[in-house]
Amino acid sequence: MKIGWGWRIGILYGGFVVGMGTLVVVSNSQHFDLVSKDYYGEEIAYQKVIDAEKNQAALSRPLTIHANGQSVTIDFPDEFKGKLLSGDLKFYSPVDARWDRNFKINAQNNSITVSRNDLRNTRYTIKISWTADSKNYYQESEILLHA
């Protein structure tokens, strides 16, 4: 059986249309998350974050983060010993927004411990925003949690 050039062009064009239709259906079924639901509102307030990062850079050392199988521990520099620390601790997962976790900081013992039961085995960006003596501080760190 011999297929003429007209039929070959028709089959090629039909295959292209079916392939493009498949790509459209698959791309529309993909799950994606924005960085933040209130991206523009947070962008306007970002100058406060820049000032808090400058305050953190002036400390004797950055925060240290340790992870083991049971917990993640965040140690503050010696300047904060005996001071009341308050603020927010955010574990941001770039993989899936449902894996993000937020915790309140309310510490006096110069460290915070978070149970690994609340976290997934993935890469997190830890965003720590805290206040001590009416001065704001901010630090971001990357951590890879695995079993």
Secondary structure, 3 states (H helix, E strand, C coil): CCCCHHHHHHHHHHHHHHHHHHHHHHHHCCCCCCCCCCHHHHHHCHHHHHHHHHHHHCCCCCCEEEECCCEEEEECCHHHCCCCEEEEEEEECCCCHHHCEEEEEEECCCEEEEEHHHCCCCEEEEEEEEEECCEEEEEEEEEECCC
